[in-house]
Amino acid sequence: MTGADGSRTILVTGATGFVGSRLVEALASAGHRVRAMTRRPDDYAGAGEAVAGDVGDAASLGPALEGVDVAYYLVHSLGDDDFERKDAAAAEAFGRAAADAGVRRIIYLGGLGAEDPAELSPHLRSRREVEGRLAAGGVPVTVLRAAIIIGDGSVSWEITRQLVKNLPAMVTPKWVDTKTQPIALADAVRYLVGVLDRPESTGRVFEIGGPEVLTYAEMLRRAASVRNGRTVPILSVPLLTPRLSSLWIAFVTDVDTTTARNLIDSMTTEVVVHDHAIEDLLPGPLRTYDEAVAEALGQRRKQRARAGRGRTR
């Protein structure tokens, strides 16, 4: 419910994720009453009020959504072989529960890509289907479609970080030549918070990205330069299939094979911003890719330092 001071009651699903945890902090700092939905509220140590809820358990959603003005939907099942079915069912259940609870709007972080589902990978097609399933209950949905979000905790970024950390040179699949438009975590969070206070964003779809369009190979080289002070030699091999690529990623990094395979399927699809309406609605400078990489690496160092201090106490 909206308070006398204009604050709102906001529910954030995926509140313990790398985007959700930063979003909860930003919303709380802006003065909103924030509910952080988690399956394990007793273990939650972030900003806002922890509430029990699981998008896979429809019965748990009503209590979590009671009295909520706006709900952020930031969850997916990418690490599951059956993620398309599970994500569709969860989104539809959440949308209907939000309607029953009187929620005024849902804000969803989805994925960039072509409008034609036939041109999308299963991962991106699922993200697009979730948009419609969330709206099925009648609550207006604001969608922000992004490519890779650069920040500590992002699986896509973690693949990049570990590759440039572990390999002096790379024999890579053809998908490294695909174009993408990464965005810094801080800029994605700014957009997520910003649309909350812009009623004209209700029911609209926005594409968000950083100021540069890069290939995955360029991202790897520049991340290596920021991290190591040097680039890495990259040789593209067209015959390295997505399945073999996922096995390679799982071997070189600690990302599991299922998640790697689902992400790599999407890396063959160009994900670039074509509609720049968000920049007119919420103008402001955007971090370059190198700046985003430096911030992500700095955040990781801080997290590791805090964890180290905790172990010595």
Order of alpha helices (4+ residues) and beta strands (2+ residues): beta-alpha-beta-beta-alpha-beta-alpha-beta-alpha-beta-beta-alpha-beta-beta-beta-alpha-beta-beta-alpha-beta-alpha-alpha-alpha-alpha
